[in-house]
Amino acid sequence: MGLVRRSVSVGVLFVAILALPAIGLAQTEAVITGVVTDSSGGVLPGVTVTAVHDATGNTFTSVTDERGVFRMQARVGAYQILMELQGFQSVRAQVTLLAGQTANIPVQMQPATLQENVTVTAEAPLVNVTQTSPAGNIDPKQFSELPAEGRNWMALLLVAPGSRTTSVNQNAPIPMRGGGGDQQFFQTNVDGQQVSNELGGGRQPLMSQEMISELQFISNRFDATQGRSLGVQVNVITKSGTNRYSGSVRGNFRDSDIGYAKDPVAGKVTPFKDQQIASSFGGPIIKDRLHFFGYQDYDHNPSTGVWTTPYPKFNVSRDGLLTTKQGGIRFDYQISSQTRFMAKGDLWRNWDDGLTGGSAYPSSAATTRETGNTLNFQLTKVLNNRSVNEAKLGYSGYQYRNTCWTQWDNAWYKDHGPYGPVQQCGPVINFTGFTFGGNQGYPRHRGQDRYWLRDDYSYSYDARGRHDLRAGGEFIYHTEMSANCTRCRSTYTATGRPAGLPTIPTPAQLQDWFPDPFNADTWNFNAVNPWVTNFNIGIHQGRRTPDRQNLAGWWVQDDWRMSNKWTLNLGLRWDIQTNAFANAGQVVPFMVPGRPNEKNNYAPRMGVAYAISDKTAIRAGGGRYYAENITSQDLYALEYRSIVQVDIPNDGRADFGVNPFNGPMPTYEQALARFCAYNNNATGCLQRATQELGPPTQYQHTQYTDQYSVGVAHQVGGDMAYQVDYLYNRGRHEKNNQANINLTFDPRTGLNLPQNVRANRPFPGDGTIGQNYYMGKSALHSLNMSFMKRLSHNWQGAVNYSLSGLWTGVGNPLMAVPGQEAIIVPFTLADDLAGPWTFDAQDQRHRLVANGIWEVWRGFQLSGYHYFGAGNRASTNYGGDLRGYGPGGEGRLRPDGTIVPRNGFIQPVQNRTNMRFQQRLTLPNRVQVDLIAEAFDLFNMENYTLGTQESSLQYKKPTAGQFRTMQFGFRIGF
């Protein structure tokens, strides 16, 4: 469906919805509230409060109630506020709001016998004494003035309070966990619209810095109006037009010839260039009423990928190119002082040659072509002085394609692939300590379309205090297309231990047998036969039908200001996701049909805040948070409808490497007929294999965390504050992807019987059977401390420190049982088979980030931040398959019988300083020019990532490293 057609469809549906009575939603950006009293302290009802947004002229009005209280939902930005009541002097106030902030403006009105007006200058408090959960903002100045390499705004989340982003993982607000990162630990919301990619592959949506005004980062215990995340919420507020025509032009340039240090792994400066140009323009269409804002962003990034494997002949280099185009437009219409409408659309394209180098065999290099677009419509209606309704309708689409650089004229699908002939992507060959090949789903093409409807209603009332009640619901229709050539490239398991030979061919042999990484026709497959134990390939029937899911939720949130001291937050949320576990799929007895959708995902949430004073609060609370299941669960579990996988054990033939079938590859129908499980183990039968089947019924659960926090926040003076919070997250039913359940375990030894012996398998006619189950556990304990100073006396800054520990465990594995669904092994197993409770691979003990902006003199500005991370754990093993487990074993058993501790490897300390040097020039006609120079890893600290597999030649040697880079640019504002 084209973008224009989607726009029309979404717009028509939105108009239809607007014709219905308003029924609720108030996912507001900020709040202005206060109590108006007279000179004696008595409350004043009936005061008219008018707030005018400085930039746009938009007007918001409210009237104080019988308790003298006014409250209005408003856009972020600066406001002029006027309070009027007959017989009293008018009072004017000024305030600036950030996303999610509540500005409390207590006002005392004097009798009208005095003729002068009163002006009050108010600032949103640094400590909201009614807020019960930890949260932080990256304000507009931080967002625009802190250095960001490649203008990657996501990297700025490094400085947010409570963030767990690291200097080596700057593309996500929190590291994802699970196989392939398929546990949803964050959601990204743009102007209230959920836009996260849920495919389990590809990247999250691209967003230009030109479109973003500010960010809100909620690290723990977000309220019931938000969900589908186990960890954090990132709320993005986009820019809008103002009453003044204004715009910007931004250029950024990077060149490895200027200021770059040597790549510490490659031992030289690797060629790199980047040119970015972006612009924006906005202004009034109708002054004070209708405004527009548009932007475009282009990135051209040629570079040279250098490979740094342990084998010199593989260490080639290739020139590549990354280009990105982005653009969008937003309209804001203030229909009246009570009604506001917003419409926004964004489009982006990304072309990445993927030739970035690295420590893997170069045949893993692949191209990526991505397209994303979003539409968002919002209508906000003030129904009366107590209630506000906001309706939202949106669409987000995303598609990506991956192709390989390695050509293979004699590929298995050279004449008849499921989506056309395939003559690329050499096979995957898994040796002990080294792997040839790449993603087993390439070439592939996937995409998602998500249609989103949300409605929120807010109502304020008095009942033993002040209640701000929010209730609402949302519906998401998700459809996706997957055209993966799953296992088309084939996989050789080469972890055998041939008698009289080493566990892996010698470096000289490997380099001779695989001379050209980009031409698989030069590879000598038969030479590796002594090490090969199994051959696996997917046999396709044809195209796959689209998959669909429905997601729905409702919530009630009551923020109860019981008194000036006590605030109580009470919330309840309910979510459902249909077909989240491929519920209708069936591969009996492993994945049975008719497994029910989970309908009992009720998530209660509660928080309490006690205001010791108007600047100090103690806060605490807890709640349950369910995730959205990444749709890769459906992708693989339902592939059996159009793909069959075949396992062929090495039968010892000299030509097994090039002729594993001992004849032509069968068709889909022929393979089904030849499966051992279907033809009573006839001579020459084939072993069926599967991956990531849906879970057994008793282990099918939606992942969730129980989150708790307790802390204190205190504002020092007018511009400084600190907060200290202890956080505890208890995760349950986390996903585990078990690559092989077709195993028998011996209760006497706690070991598996070797999988390559057919008689040892519960299902001898089948090969590798992969299945997911949701029984993992986790626990995060974190002490977070932060100090911040807002801009005053020409500088602002913040320091965030976390002391934390993350533990996980998956427990015993699944075991196939004839005649029934798989069960978890019911007896004690060896440590490397049992998924023991221990530190997670993403555990980090210490994390410190300090940032600041200093306006030095006459337009010269210094800004930057320093990141320190210590105690960074990593997954580690020995490699190979000494247990005879088959695919998916942890490989922690050493040849001497000892076991490598799970996640027992600690990476080196990370220290990284990023700085910006900026000179602002003020020209006539309100034109400003910023000249910018930025340095990343300014002091070129030794920030290495070390190899963690003990059998690899790269063990404890640098496989990646950060090094100093420079970025130069300009910014013109007019």
ZAMARGU-4260 file (C-alpha; in steps of 0.2 Angstrom, whole numbers, plus 5000, padded with zeros to 4 digits):
<rodrens>
0) 5000/5000/5000 | 5008/5017/4995 | 5010/5031/5007 | 4997/5042/4999 | 4984/5028/5000
5) 4989/5025/5018 | 4987/5044/5022 | 4970/5044/5014 | 4964/5029/5023 | 4970/5035/5040
10) 4963/5052/5037 | 4946/5046/5033 | 4946/5034/5048 | 4951/5049/5059 | 4937/5060/5052
15) 4925/5046/5056 | 4931/5045/5074 | 4930/5063/5076 | 4911/5063/5072 | 4909/5052/5087
20) 4906/5059/5105 | 4922/5062/5114 | 4926/5048/5125 | 4943/5051/5132 | 4962/5053/5132
25) 4974/5065/5139 | 4992/5060/5135 | 4998/5078/5138 | 5015/5085/5135 | 5015/5096/5151
30) 5004/5104/5164 | 5001/5121/5172 | 4992/5121/5188 | 4991/5132/5204 | 4981/5139/5218
35) 4975/5157/5218 | 4971/5165/5235 | 4967/5183/5241 | 4978/5193/5253 | 4971/5184/5268
40) 4975/5167/5261 | 4957/5163/5257 | 4955/5153/5240 | 4947/5162/5225 | 4936/5153/5214
45) 4931/5159/5197 | 4948/5167/5192 | 4950/5166/5173 | 4968/5160/5169 | 4974/5162/5151
50) 4990/5155/5146 | 4998/5161/5129 | 5012/5150/5121 | 5026/5162/5117 | 5031/5154/5101
55) 5014/5151/5093 | 5002/5162/5101 | 4991/5147/5105 | 4980/5151/5119 | 4974/5140/5134
60) 4961/5145/5146 | 4955/5138/5163 | 4945/5144/5178 | 4949/5141/5196 | 4937/5129/5205
65) 4929/5131/5222 | 4946/5127/5230 | 4955/5141/5220 | 4964/5127/5209 | 4966/5129/5191
70) 4974/5115/5179 | 4977/5115/5161 | 4986/5103/5149 | 4998/5112/5138 | 5012/5111/5125
75) 5030/5112/5130 | 5038/5129/5129 | 5037/5146/5137 | 5021/5154/5142 | 5014/5171/5147
80) 5000/5168/5159 | 4986/5181/5164 | 4975/5179/5179 | 4959/5190/5181 | 4945/5192/5193
85) 4933/5207/5195 | 4938/5217/5210 | 4956/5211/5210 | 4972/5216/5202 | 4977/5206/5187
90) 4992/5195/5189 | 5004/5190/5176 | 5016/5175/5176 | 5030/5168/5165 | 5035/5150/5165
95) 5044/5137/5154 | 5039/5119/5153 | 5048/5103/5148 | 5040/5087/5143 | 5031/5078/5157
100) 5033/5093/5169 | 5020/5101/5180 | 5022/5119/5184 | 5014/5124/5200 | 5011/5143/5201
105) 5004/5148/5218 | 4997/5166/5216 | 4990/5179/5228 | 4979/5192/5221 | 4977/5209/5229
110) 4961/5220/5229 | 4959/5232/5215 | 4962/5248/5225 | 4980/5247/5220 | 4981/5251/5201
115) 4997/5242/5197 | 4998/5224/5190 | 5008/5211/5198 | 5020/5200/5188 | 5026/5183/5194
120) 5041/5174/5187 | 5039/5156/5189 | 5050/5141/5184 | 5045/5123/5183 | 5052/5115/5199
125) 5067/5104/5197 | 5059/5093/5210 | 5041/5089/5207 | 5036/5084/5225 | 5020/5075/5218
130) 5030/5064/5206 | 5032/5046/5213 | 5043/5038/5199 | 5061/5042/5193 | 5061/5051/5177
135) 5073/5063/5168 | 5073/5075/5153 | 5085/5079/5140 | 5080/5098/5138 | 5081/5107/5122
140) 5098/5115/5126 | 5106/5098/5130 | 5098/5091/5115 | 5105/5104/5103 | 5121/5109/5111
145) 5129/5092/5118 | 5140/5083/5105 | 5132/5069/5095 | 5143/5059/5083 | 5134/5058/5067
150) 5120/5068/5075 | 5114/5052/5082 | 5101/5058/5095 | 5099/5041/5103 | 5117/5043/5109
155) 5112/5058/5120 | 5102/5046/5131 | 5118/5041/5138 | 5117/5057/5149 | 5099/5054/5155
160) 5096/5049/5173 | 5094/5030/5175 | 5100/5026/5158 | 5110/5010/5155 | 5116/5014/5138
165) 5134/5011/5136 | 5148/5020/5125 | 5148/5004/5114 | 5129/5003/5112 | 5123/5020/5108
170) 5108/5015/5096 | 5096/5009/5110 | 5090/5017/5126 | 5094/5001/5135 | 5102/4985/5130
175) 5089/4972/5124 | 5091/4954/5131 | 5087/4937/5125 | 5091/4927/5109 | 5094/4940/5096
180) 5088/4954/5107 | 5070/4948/5107 | 5065/4954/5124 | 5056/4971/5123 | 5065/4982/5136
185) 5060/4999/5129 | 5047/5008/5118 | 5050/5024/5109 | 5035/5035/5108 | 5035/5051/5096
190) 5021/5064/5101 | 5013/5049/5111 | 5013/5037/5096 | 5022/5020/5098 | 5034/5019/5083
195) 5046/5005/5089 | 5050/4991/5076 | 5043/4975/5083 | 5050/4963/5069 | 5065/4957/5079
200) 5077/4962/5065 | 5082/4978/5057 | 5084/4995/5066 | 5073/5006/5076 | 5065/5021/5066
205) 5077/5035/5061 | 5073/5052/5067 | 5082/5068/5063 | 5089/5079/5076 | 5080/5093/5066
210) 5063/5086/5070 | 5065/5084/5089 | 5063/5097/5102 | 5066/5087/5118 | 5067/5070/5126
215) 5059/5062/5141 | 5067/5046/5148 | 5057/5036/5161 | 5069/5023/5168 | 5057/5014/5180
220) 5039/5013/5185 | 5030/5023/5171 | 5012/5026/5174 | 4997/5015/5168 | 4995/5026/5152
225) 5010/5018/5144 | 5015/5000/5142 | 5022/4986/5132 | 5040/4988/5139 | 5049/4978/5152
230) 5061/4992/5155 | 5060/5010/5150 | 5050/5023/5140 | 5057/5036/5128 | 5045/5050/5124
235) 5050/5061/5110 | 5043/5078/5108 | 5044/5085/5090 | 5046/5103/5085 | 5032/5114/5078
240) 5030/5130/5069 | 5029/5147/5078 | 5022/5164/5074 | 5039/5169/5066 | 5045/5162/5050
245) 5061/5154/5055 | 5072/5140/5050 | 5090/5132/5051 | 5103/5124/5040 | 5115/5112/5047
250) 5131/5104/5040 | 5142/5091/5048 | 5158/5084/5041 | 5169/5070/5046 | 5185/5065/5038
255) 5198/5052/5044 | 5212/5063/5038 | 5208/5076/5051 | 5210/5072/5069 | 5206/5054/5068
260) 5217/5042/5079 | 5222/5024/5073 | 5210/5010/5075 | 5218/5001/5089 | 5213/4984/5082
265) 5218/4987/5063 | 5233/4997/5069 | 5230/5011/5057 | 5218/5025/5053 | 5204/5017/5043
270) 5197/5028/5028 | 5181/5036/5033 | 5171/5052/5027 | 5154/5058/5031 | 5144/5073/5024
275) 5128/5078/5032 | 5117/5092/5027 | 5100/5096/5036 | 5088/5110/5035 | 5071/5115/5043
280) 5059/5129/5041 | 5042/5133/5049 | 5031/5148/5053 | 5013/5154/5053 | 5000/5150/5040
285) 4987/5159/5051 | 4995/5169/5065 | 4991/5162/5082 | 4981/5148/5075 | 4989/5138/5061
290) 5007/5134/5060 | 5019/5122/5050 | 5036/5115/5052 | 5046/5105/5040 | 5063/5097/5039
295) 5075/5087/5028 | 5091/5077/5032 | 5103/5069/5021 | 5119/5059/5026 | 5132/5053/5013
300) 5145/5042/5022 | 5158/5033/5011 | 5170/5022/5021 | 5182/5008/5020 | 5179/4992/5030
305) 5195/4984/5036 | 5194/4966/5042 | 5205/4961/5057 | 5203/4942/5059 | 5217/4930/5066
310) 5220/4925/5048 | 5231/4937/5038 | 5224/4932/5021 | 5206/4935/5027 | 5211/4953/5032
315) 5205/4962/5016 | 5197/4979/5014 | 5182/4985/5004 | 5175/5002/5001 | 5157/5005/5006
320) 5144/5018/5006 | 5130/5023/5018 | 5117/5035/5013 | 5101/5041/5023 | 5087/5053/5018
325) 5074/5059/5030 | 5060/5072/5029 | 5044/5077/5037 | 5031/5090/5040 | 5020/5095/5055
330) 5004/5106/5055 | 4997/5113/5071 | 4980/5121/5071 | 4972/5130/5086 | 4954/5128/5081
335) 4949/5138/5097 | 4956/5140/5114 | 4947/5124/5119 | 4952/5113/5103 | 4969/5109/5095
340) 4973/5098/5080 | 4990/5091/5075 | 4995/5082/5059 | 5012/5075/5056 | 5021/5064/5043
345) 5038/5058/5042 | 5048/5047/5029 | 5065/5040/5029 | 5076/5029/5018 | 5093/5021/5022
350) 5105/5012/5010 | 5120/5003/5019 | 5132/4993/5010 | 5137/4985/5026 | 5156/4984/5022
355) 5161/4990/5039 | 5175/4976/5043 | 5177/4968/5059 | 5184/4952/5067 | 5173/4939/5058
360) 5176/4931/5041 | 5171/4944/5027 | 5158/4933/5020 | 5146/4939/5034 | 5145/4957/5025
365) 5128/4961/5019 | 5119/4976/5012 | 5104/4984/5020 | 5090/4994/5012 | 5077/5002/5024
370) 5061/5012/5022 | 5051/5019/5036 | 5036/5031/5037 | 5024/5037/5050 | 5008/5047/5050
375) 5001/5054/5066 | 4984/5064/5069 | 4979/5071/5086 | 4964/5081/5092 | 4964/5089/5109
380) 4948/5095/5116 | 4945/5104/5132 | 4927/5098/5137 | 4926/5110/5152 | 4936/5116/5167
385) 4938/5098/5173 | 4940/5087/5158 | 4950/5086/5143 | 4949/5073/5129 | 4963/5068/5116
390) 4961/5057/5102 | 4975/5050/5091 | 4976/5040/5076 | 4992/5035/5067 | 5001/5023/5055
395) 5019/5017/5056 | 5027/5007/5042 | 5045/4999/5041 | 5053/4988/5028 | 5070/4981/5026
400) 5080/4971/5013 | 5097/4961/5016 | 5108/4954/5002 | 5125/4947/5003 | 5141/4953/4995
405) 5148/4935/4993 | 5143/4928/4976 | 5139/4909/4974 | 5136/4904/4956 | 5133/4886/4961
410) 5122/4890/4976 | 5108/4878/4980 | 5095/4889/4974 | 5104/4896/4959 | 5089/4892/4947
415) 5074/4892/4958 | 5073/4902/4974 | 5057/4905/4983 | 5058/4923/4978 | 5068/4920/4962
420) 5085/4913/4959 | 5098/4915/4973 | 5116/4916/4968 | 5123/4924/4983 | 5127/4922/5002
425) 5139/4908/5004 | 5135/4894/5016 | 5138/4895/5035 | 5152/4884/5042 | 5153/4884/5061
430) 5170/4878/5067 | 5176/4878/5085 | 5182/4895/5088 | 5178/4903/5071 | 5163/4904/5059
435) 5162/4907/5041 | 5146/4915/5034 | 5133/4926/5041 | 5114/4927/5045 | 5105/4911/5040
440) 5090/4921/5034 | 5099/4931/5021 | 5094/4936/5008 | 5078/4942/5016 | 5064/4956/5014
445) 5053/4960/5029 | 5041/4974/5033 | 5028/4979/5046 | 5012/4990/5044 | 5005/4996/5061
450) 4988/5006/5062 | 4985/5014/5079 | 4970/5021/5087 | 4971/5029/5105 | 4959/5039/5115
455) 4962/5046/5132 | 4951/5056/5144 | 4956/5066/5159 | 4945/5072/5173 | 4949/5082/5188
460) 4938/5082/5204 | 4939/5084/5223 | 4936/5070/5235 | 4946/5071/5251 | 4959/5080/5241
465) 4962/5083/5222 | 4961/5069/5210 | 4967/5069/5192 | 4959/5054/5184 | 4965/5048/5167
470) 4957/5034/5158 | 4958/5027/5140 | 4961/5014/5128 | 4971/5010/5112 | 4970/4997/5098
475) 4985/4992/5086 | 4982/4982/5070 | 4999/4974/5065 | 5002/4966/5049 | 5019/4960/5042
480) 5027/4952/5027 | 5042/4941/5028 | 5051/4935/5013 | 5066/4927/5021 | 5076/4914/5011
485) 5078/4905/5028 | 5093/4892/5028 | 5094/4894/5009 | 5113/4897/5011 | 5114/4880/5021
490) 5124/4877/5037 | 5138/4865/5040 | 5142/4860/5058 | 5160/4858/5058 | 5163/4855/5077
495) 5168/4837/5076 | 5184/4830/5084 | 5192/4819/5070 | 5205/4807/5077 | 5223/4812/5074
500) 5217/4830/5069 | 5216/4846/5078 | 5199/4853/5084 | 5199/4865/5069 | 5210/4865/5053
505) 5226/4874/5054 | 5227/4893/5049 | 5236/4888/5033 | 5223/4876/5028 | 5208/4888/5032
510) 5217/4901/5022 | 5220/4890/5007 | 5203/4881/5007 | 5193/4898/5008 | 5204/4910/4998
515) 5191/4923/4992 | 5178/4927/5005 | 5167/4936/4992 | 5167/4921/4980 | 5160/4905/4988
520) 5164/4895/4972 | 5182/4896/4977 | 5179/4887/4993 | 5184/4869/4996 | 5169/4861/5005
525) 5175/4843/5004 | 5192/4848/5012 | 5182/4851/5029 | 5173/4834/5028 | 5183/4827/5043
530) 5176/4840/5055 | 5158/4841/5048 | 5145/4832/5058 | 5129/4839/5050 | 5122/4848/5035
535) 5106/4859/5037 | 5096/4867/5023 | 5079/4875/5021 | 5068/4868/5007 | 5055/4881/5001
540) 5038/4878/4994 | 5035/4896/4989 | 5030/4913/4996 | 5023/4915/5013 | 5007/4923/5018
545) 5007/4939/5028 | 5005/4937/5047 | 4993/4948/5058 | 4991/4952/5076 | 4979/4963/5085
550) 4985/4973/5101 | 4973/4981/5113 | 4974/4989/5130 | 4965/5000/5142 | 4970/5009/5158
555) 4964/5019/5172 | 4976/5031/5182 | 4972/5041/5197 | 4984/5054/5203 | 4977/5059/5220
560) 4984/5074/5229 | 4978/5069/5246 | 4985/5085/5255 | 4999/5097/5252 | 5011/5083/5259
565) 5004/5067/5252 | 5001/5061/5234 | 4995/5044/5229 | 4996/5037/5212 | 4985/5022/5208
570) 4984/5014/5191 | 4978/4998/5182 | 4982/4993/5164 | 4977/4978/5154 | 4984/4972/5138
575) 4982/4959/5125 | 4991/4953/5110 | 4983/4940/5099 | 4993/4927/5090 | 5009/4932/5100
580) 5015/4914/5101 | 5010/4908/5084 | 4994/4901/5093 | 4986/4894/5078 | 5002/4885/5072
585) 5005/4867/5074 | 5019/4855/5073 | 5012/4841/5083 | 5017/4836/5096 | 5030/4850/5099
590) 5018/4864/5095 | 5000/4860/5097 | 4986/4871/5089 | 4973/4880/5099 | 4984/4887/5112
595) 4974/4902/5120 | 4979/4920/5119 | 4984/4927/5136 | 4969/4937/5142 | 4974/4940/5160
600) 4988/4953/5159 | 4982/4965/5172 | 4996/4977/5178 | 4992/4986/5194 | 5004/5001/5198
605) 5005/5012/5213 | 5016/5026/5219 | 5017/5037/5234 | 5026/5054/5237 | 5028/5063/5253
610) 5033/5081/5252 | 5044/5086/5267 | 5044/5103/5260 | 5040/5112/5243 | 5058/5107/5238
615) 5060/5090/5245 | 5050/5074/5243 | 5052/5055/5247 | 5044/5044/5234 | 5041/5025/5232
620) 5030/5013/5223 | 5029/4997/5213 | 5020/4989/5198 | 5019/4976/5185 | 5024/4979/5167
625) 5021/4967/5153 | 5030/4967/5137 | 5025/4966/5119 | 5031/4950/5111 | 5043/4953/5096
630) 5035/4945/5081 | 5050/4935/5076 | 5041/4922/5087 | 5028/4921/5073 | 5041/4922/5059
635) 5050/4906/5063 | 5036/4896/5072 | 5025/4897/5056 | 5038/4894/5043 | 5034/4876/5042
640) 5019/4881/5031 | 5031/4886/5017 | 5048/4879/5022 | 5055/4863/5028 | 5072/4861/5036
645) 5082/4846/5033 | 5097/4839/5044 | 5109/4827/5035 | 5122/4819/5046 | 5139/4816/5038
650) 5139/4799/5031 | 5158/4799/5028 | 5157/4800/5009 | 5172/4810/5001 | 5160/4821/4992
655) 5148/4825/5007 | 5153/4843/5007 | 5147/4847/4989 | 5134/4833/4988 | 5126/4830/5005
660) 5110/4823/4997 | 5120/4811/4987 | 5110/4817/4972 | 5099/4832/4968 | 5091/4843/4982
665) 5073/4837/4984 | 5058/4849/4981 | 5047/4854/4996 | 5034/4840/4992 | 5048/4827/4989
670) 5056/4831/5006 | 5040/4829/5015 | 5038/4812/5008 | 5055/4807/5013 | 5055/4813/5031
675) 5059/4799/5042 | 5045/4804/5054 | 5033/4802/5040 | 5039/4786/5031 | 5043/4774/5045
680) 5062/4777/5044 | 5063/4771/5026 | 5081/4769/5019 | 5088/4786/5013 | 5075/4795/5023
685) 5078/4813/5028 | 5078/4820/5046 | 5066/4835/5049 | 5073/4850/5058 | 5064/4866/5064
690) 5068/4882/5073 | 5060/4893/5086 | 5043/4884/5087 | 5030/4891/5098 | 5031/4887/5116
695) 5022/4872/5125 | 5006/4877/5132 | 5012/4876/5150 | 5027/4887/5146 | 5018/4900/5136
700) 5018/4917/5146 | 5019/4935/5142 | 5035/4942/5149 | 5034/4954/5163 | 5044/4964/5176
705) 5039/4969/5194 | 5047/4986/5196 | 5049/4994/5213 | 5058/5010/5218 | 5061/5021/5234
710) 5070/5037/5234 | 5072/5055/5239 | 5073/5071/5228 | 5078/5088/5234 | 5080/5105/5226
715) 5094/5116/5232 | 5090/5134/5229 | 5082/5139/5213 | 5093/5130/5200 | 5100/5114/5208
720) 5093/5097/5213 | 5099/5080/5217 | 5090/5063/5218 | 5094/5046/5225 | 5084/5031/5220
725) 5085/5012/5224 | 5077/5002/5210 | 5073/4984/5209 | 5066/4975/5194 | 5060/4957/5195
730) 5058/4949/5178 | 5048/4933/5175 | 5043/4922/5160 | 5058/4929/5150 | 5060/4921/5133
735) 5073/4907/5130 | 5076/4901/5113 | 5082/4883/5114 | 5090/4878/5098 | 5087/4859/5101
740) 5075/4850/5112 | 5077/4833/5103 | 5088/4827/5117 | 5088/4813/5130 | 5096/4818/5147
745) 5102/4805/5160 | 5096/4808/5177 | 5111/4798/5184 | 5124/4809/5177 | 5115/4825/5173
750) 5121/4825/5155 | 5113/4823/5138 | 5116/4808/5128 | 5125/4812/5111 | 5113/4820/5099
755) 5122/4813/5084 | 5116/4795/5088 | 5099/4793/5082 | 5094/4781/5095 | 5097/4793/5109
760) 5084/4805/5103 | 5066/4806/5109 | 5061/4807/5091 | 5074/4797/5081 | 5067/4801/5064
765) 5069/4820/5067 | 5085/4830/5068 | 5087/4847/5077 | 5070/4853/5084 | 5071/4871/5091
770) 5058/4878/5102 | 5055/4894/5113 | 5049/4894/5131 | 5045/4908/5143 | 5052/4903/5160
775) 5068/4914/5162 | 5070/4925/5177 | 5080/4941/5181 | 5084/4953/5195 | 5091/4971/5193
780) 5096/4980/5209 | 5102/4998/5206 | 5106/5013/5216 | 5105/5028/5205 | 5111/5045/5211
785) 5110/5061/5200 | 5114/5079/5203 | 5109/5093/5190 | 5110/5112/5189 | 5099/5120/5176
790) 5106/5135/5166 | 5110/5150/5176 | 5126/5160/5178 | 5131/5155/5160 | 5132/5136/5164
795) 5122/5120/5167 | 5127/5103/5171 | 5123/5086/5178 | 5131/5070/5185 | 5123/5053/5186
800) 5130/5038/5194 | 5123/5020/5196 | 5129/5005/5206 | 5120/4990/5200 | 5119/4971/5198
805) 5109/4961/5185 | 5106/4943/5188 | 5098/4931/5175 | 5094/4912/5174 | 5084/4902/5162
810) 5084/4886/5172 | 5084/4868/5165 | 5081/4866/5146 | 5066/4858/5137 | 5066/4840/5133
815) 5055/4832/5120 | 5044/4818/5126 | 5035/4806/5113 | 5016/4808/5113 | 5015/4825/5122
820) 5022/4842/5122 | 5040/4845/5128 | 5043/4847/5147 | 5057/4855/5157 | 5070/4843/5162
825) 5064/4838/5180 | 5081/4833/5188 | 5098/4841/5191 | 5109/4844/5176 | 5127/4849/5174
830) 5131/4868/5176 | 5133/4871/5157 | 5116/4863/5153 | 5106/4870/5167 | 5106/4889/5163
835) 5111/4893/5181 | 5106/4909/5191 | 5121/4921/5189 | 5127/4938/5183 | 5120/4942/5166
840) 5131/4946/5151 | 5124/4964/5152 | 5128/4966/5170 | 5138/4982/5173 | 5144/4987/5191
845) 5148/5005/5190 | 5142/5018/5178 | 5146/5037/5179 | 5141/5051/5166 | 5144/5069/5168
850) 5139/5082/5156 | 5139/5101/5155 | 5137/5117/5145 | 5147/5133/5148 | 5143/5149/5139
855) 5161/5156/5141 | 5161/5173/5133 | 5154/5183/5117 | 5146/5168/5109 | 5160/5155/5113
860) 5153/5139/5121 | 5161/5123/5128 | 5150/5108/5130 | 5153/5089/5133 | 5151/5074/5143
865) 5162/5060/5150 | 5157/5042/5151 | 5164/5029/5163 | 5159/5011/5164 | 5167/4997/5174
870) 5163/4979/5178 | 5156/4976/5161 | 5152/4957/5160 | 5151/4947/5144 | 5145/4930/5138
875) 5160/4918/5137 | 5162/4899/5133 | 5176/4887/5127 | 5168/4884/5110 | 5164/4868/5100
880) 5152/4854/5105 | 5160/4843/5117 | 5144/4838/5125 | 5137/4831/5109 | 5122/4843/5111
885) 5120/4848/5093 | 5116/4866/5088 | 5112/4878/5102 | 5123/4871/5116 | 5132/4884/5127
890) 5149/4876/5123 | 5156/4879/5141 | 5164/4862/5143 | 5183/4862/5141 | 5192/4847/5135
895) 5199/4844/5152 | 5181/4842/5159 | 5180/4859/5168 | 5167/4871/5164 | 5169/4889/5159
900) 5158/4900/5171 | 5143/4907/5164 | 5146/4926/5160 | 5162/4925/5170 | 5172/4937/5158
905) 5173/4955/5163 | 5178/4967/5149 | 5190/4982/5152 | 5185/4998/5159 | 5177/5011/5147
910) 5182/5029/5148 | 5176/5041/5134 | 5176/5060/5134 | 5166/5069/5120 | 5168/5088/5118
915) 5161/5102/5108 | 5169/5119/5104 | 5157/5132/5097 | 5157/5150/5092 | 5141/5159/5089
920) 5141/5174/5077 | 5126/5186/5077 | 5122/5194/5061 | 5109/5206/5056 | 5090/5201/5053
925) 5090/5189/5067 | 5103/5177/5059 | 5114/5167/5069 | 5129/5156/5063 | 5137/5143/5074
930) 5154/5136/5070 | 5156/5119/5078 | 5171/5107/5081 | 5168/5091/5091 | 5180/5078/5097
935) 5174/5060/5102 | 5185/5050/5114 | 5195/5066/5115 | 5209/5058/5125 | 5210/5043/5114
940) 5208/5031/5129 | 5211/5013/5127 | 5193/5007/5126 | 5194/4989/5119 | 5182/4975/5117
945) 5191/4958/5120 | 5187/4941/5112 | 5178/4930/5125 | 5179/4912/5117 | 5193/4902/5125
950) 5196/4891/5110 | 5197/4906/5098 | 5214/4913/5092 | 5206/4930/5097 | 5203/4925/5115
955) 5207/4940/5127 | 5213/4950/5112 | 5205/4966/5106 | 5192/4963/5093 | 5185/4980/5093
960) 5190/4997/5100 | 5185/5015/5101 | 5197/5029/5095 | 5197/5047/5094 | 5186/5055/5079
965) 5182/5073/5075 | 5167/5081/5068 | 5166/5099/5061 | 5150/5108/5056 | 5140/5124/5055
970) 5122/5129/5060 | 5113/5144/5053 | 5098/5150/5061 | 5086/5163/5054
</rodrens>
